Amino acid sequence: MPRLPQSLTGKFKIVAVPMLAALLLGNASQTYTLDTKASSIAAKVPFLGIGSRTATFNTISGAVTFVPDSPRDAKVDVTINTQDIKAPDSVTLKRLRSEKFFWVDKYPTARFRGSNLVMTSGRTGKITGTLTARGVTRDETLFVTFDQPPASNAGKAINLTGTMKINRRNYGMTSFGLIVGKTVTISLKAKMIPR
């Protein structure tokens, strides 16, 4: 077998090693941890038919496992600390913390577990899974947008935003039906750090 000239040997190694690593790791899963300081969730609900009220949850944790060549094998597990809820005023906050809504003393956490990511473009997709709140678990879908294509950025920090719409009554939050709308828009802002 002919040998490469000495001048090309180094260049060959520089190109070949990353290519070989990509081939070997191309289908390997990458697990990310949510950066709790850079991640949050907001929940907005119509109010009196003319405005809205928004609550925020600044304490969330979890992990995402992504397989670059097989997005459908992605796993998402996010836990929300409902006791760390924030609201625009003290009256709204008291109601949201009570048994009429999140009942934070009895149900201190809510959780979303996704098991299927379908990419709709290089940076957008939808994750189907289950949301558990107030002891009720239902199928829901989270629509996500990545700041960069996750398939080609494994091993790097990734930021994403997500939205999900749920019917609060499905989770036992039926109070104030005449003044508070039933559809809640949940917005996620997250930074994922590779492990």
Secondary structure, DSSP 8 states (H G I E B T S, - for coil): -----HHHHHHHHHHHHHHHHHHHHTT--EEEEE-GGG-EEEEEEEETTTEEEEEEE--EEEEEEE-TT-GGG-EEEEEEEGGGEE-SSHHHHHHHHSTTTT-TTT--EEEEEEEEEEESSSSEEEEEEEEEETTEEEEEEEEEEESS-GGG-TTS-EEEEEEEEEEGGGGT--SSTTTB-SEEEEEEEEEEEE-
